[in-house]
Amino acid sequence: MLLGHPAVWILTDDMYEHLVFGDFAFSTMAQASPALYERTLTMNGVSKAYAMTGWRIGYAGGPKPLIDAMRTVMGQTTSNAASISQWAAVEALNGPQDFIAPNAALFEERRDLVVSMLNQAAGLACPTPRGAFYVFPSCEGAIGKHAPSGRLIASDADFAGELLEAEGVSVVLGEAFGASPFFRVSYAASTALLEEACGRIQRFCGALR
């Protein structure tokens, strides 16, 4: 489709390229469609696969004229990343990579746990993601019911608010992504904490009337 619209440029976010599961094979847009290479800007960073969120390092690859223009704009509008962060990112990208696969496998185990437990919660339907460390279940089955507080759940925002009040579990409402009636749960946490949180979600959903 994009091949037929030469005026459209492509920006891809490949932050989760190493956190994919099962037989899913990652390919960036420029790799999958070489014909789009000259108008594709590929972004990446070290915050996810290398667990360096606080270092605030990202990078991009694309056509030289575009990169030159970005350098000109950013040179006048932003400060540079700290030298310590830059060298840490260099070591992360060029150093041993053998920890990435076991780390991804751990996330896959946690994904399976969370998906299973959420699908056992009354009124929820949780698809199985093929990468990253979030699940995005639907709470459509809870819409129209009443929370333990007695208030009506009319939206995913209501669901998230009532869940927080009743069980102390915080989720990100799908409305923030333009995707109601879904909500987002991160499984970048310990297995014990995820079991506790999902158990509380199950209890909350079971109490809806």
C-alpha positions in Angstrom: 0.0 0.0 0.0 2.8 2.5 0.9 4.5 1.7 -2.4 1.7 3.4 -4.1 2.1 6.6 -2.1 5.6 7.9 -2.8 4.9 11.2 -1.0 4.5 9.3 2.3 7.5 8.8 4.6 7.7 5.9 7.1 8.8 6.2 10.7 9.2 2.9 12.5 9.8 2.2 16.2 11.8 -0.9 16.6 12.4 -0.7 20.4 11.1 -4.3 21.0 13.0 -6.0 18.2 14.7 -8.4 20.6 11.7 -9.1 22.8 9.6 -11.3 20.5 8.3 -14.7 21.3 7.7 -18.1 19.8 8.3 -18.4 16.1 7.7 -14.8 15.4 10.6 -13.3 13.3 11.2 -9.6 13.6 11.9 -7.5 10.4 12.1 -3.8 10.2 10.2 -2.0 7.5 13.2 -1.2 5.4 14.3 -4.8 5.6 10.9 -6.2 4.7 10.4 -3.8 1.8 13.7 -2.5 0.3 11.8 -0.4 -2.1 10.8 1.8 0.9 14.3 2.1 2.2 15.0 5.7 0.9 11.9 7.1 2.7 12.0 5.1 5.9 13.4 6.4 9.2 14.1 3.5 11.7 14.2 4.4 15.4 15.6 2.2 18.2 17.2 2.5 21.6 18.6 0.7 24.6 15.8 1.1 27.1 13.9 -2.1 26.5 16.1 -5.0 25.4 19.1 -3.7 27.4 17.0 -2.6 30.4 18.6 0.9 30.3 15.4 3.0 30.6 17.0 5.7 32.8 19.9 6.3 30.4 17.6 7.9 27.9 19.5 6.8 24.7 17.9 6.4 21.4 19.1 6.4 17.8 17.8 6.5 14.3 18.9 5.3 10.8 17.6 6.6 7.5 18.5 8.4 4.3 21.5 10.8 4.8 19.6 14.0 3.8 16.9 13.3 6.4 19.5 12.5 9.1 21.4 15.7 8.2 18.2 17.7 8.5 17.4 16.1 11.9 20.9 16.9 13.2 20.5 20.5 12.2 17.2 20.9 13.9 18.2 19.0 17.1 21.4 20.8 17.4 19.5 24.0 17.9 16.6 22.7 20.0 17.9 20.0 22.4 20.9 19.2 24.5 23.1 16.1 23.8 22.9 12.9 25.8 25.4 12.6 28.6 28.8 11.1 27.5 28.4 8.4 30.2 25.1 7.3 28.7 26.5 7.3 25.2 29.4 5.1 26.1 27.2 2.8 28.1 24.9 2.4 25.1 28.0 1.6 22.9 29.0 -1.1 25.3 25.4 -2.5 25.4 25.2 -2.7 21.6 28.7 -4.0 20.9 29.2 -6.1 24.0 28.0 -9.7 24.8 24.4 -10.3 23.7 24.0 -13.7 25.4 21.7 -12.4 28.1 19.0 -11.2 25.6 17.5 -14.6 24.7 17.1 -15.8 28.4 15.7 -12.4 29.3 13.1 -12.7 26.4 12.3 -16.2 27.5 11.6 -14.9 31.0 9.3 -12.3 29.6 7.5 -15.0 27.5 6.9 -17.0 30.7 5.4 -14.0 32.4 3.3 -13.2 29.4 1.8 -16.7 29.4 1.1 -16.4 33.1 -0.7 -13.0 32.8 -2.6 -14.0 29.7 -3.8 -17.2 31.3 -4.9 -15.5 34.6 -6.6 -12.6 32.9 -8.5 -15.0 30.6 -9.8 -16.7 33.7 -11.2 -13.4 35.0 -15.0 -13.0 34.4 -15.7 -10.6 31.6 -12.1 -10.2 30.3 -10.7 -11.5 27.0 -6.9 -11.2 26.7 -5.2 -11.9 23.3 -1.6 -13.3 23.4 0.9 -10.7 22.3 3.9 -11.8 20.2 6.4 -9.4 21.6 7.2 -6.5 24.1 6.0 -6.8 27.7 2.4 -5.7 27.7 -0.9 -7.3 27.4 -4.0 -5.5 26.1 -7.2 -7.3 27.4 -10.7 -6.3 26.6 -13.1 -5.6 29.5 -16.1 -5.4 27.2 -17.7 -8.2 29.3 -17.6 -6.0 32.4 -19.3 -3.0 30.7 -22.8 -2.5 32.1 -22.1 -4.2 35.4 -21.8 -2.7 38.8 -18.6 -2.6 40.8 -18.4 -3.4 44.5 -18.8 0.3 45.2 -22.2 0.1 43.5 -21.1 2.3 40.7 -21.9 1.4 37.1 -19.0 0.4 34.9 -19.8 2.2 31.6 -16.3 2.3 30.1 -12.7 1.1 30.4 -11.9 4.2 32.3 -14.6 3.3 34.9 -13.2 -0.3 35.0 -9.6 1.0 35.6 -10.8 3.4 38.3 -13.0 0.9 40.1 -10.2 -1.7 40.0 -7.7 0.8 41.5 -10.1 1.7 44.3 -11.3 -1.8 45.1 -8.1 -3.8 44.7 -5.2 -1.3 44.5 -4.2 -2.5 41.0 -3.3 0.2 38.5 -3.8 -0.4 34.8 -3.7 1.9 31.8 -7.1 2.5 30.3 -7.4 1.8 26.5 -9.0 5.2 26.0 -5.5 6.7 26.3 -4.6 4.7 23.1 -7.9 5.3 21.3 -8.8 1.7 22.0 -11.8 1.3 24.3 -12.9 -0.9 25.9 -9.4 -2.4 26.4 -6.8 -1.7 29.1 -3.0 -2.3 29.3 -1.1 -4.3 31.8 2.7 -4.5 31.9 4.3 -7.8 32.9 7.8 -6.2 33.4 7.5 -7.2 37.1 8.3 -10.2 39.2 6.3 -13.4 38.8 5.1 -13.2 42.4 3.9 -9.6 41.9 2.1 -10.5 38.7 0.4 -13.4 40.3 -0.8 -11.2 43.1 -2.0 -8.5 40.7 -3.8 -10.8 38.4 -5.4 -12.6 41.3 -6.8 -9.3 42.5 -8.1 -8.5 39.0 -9.8 -11.9 39.0 -11.4 -11.2 42.4 -12.6 -7.8 41.3 -14.1 -9.2 38.1 -15.8 -11.9 40.1 -17.4 -9.3 42.4 -19.0 -7.4 39.5 -22.8 -7.6 39.4 
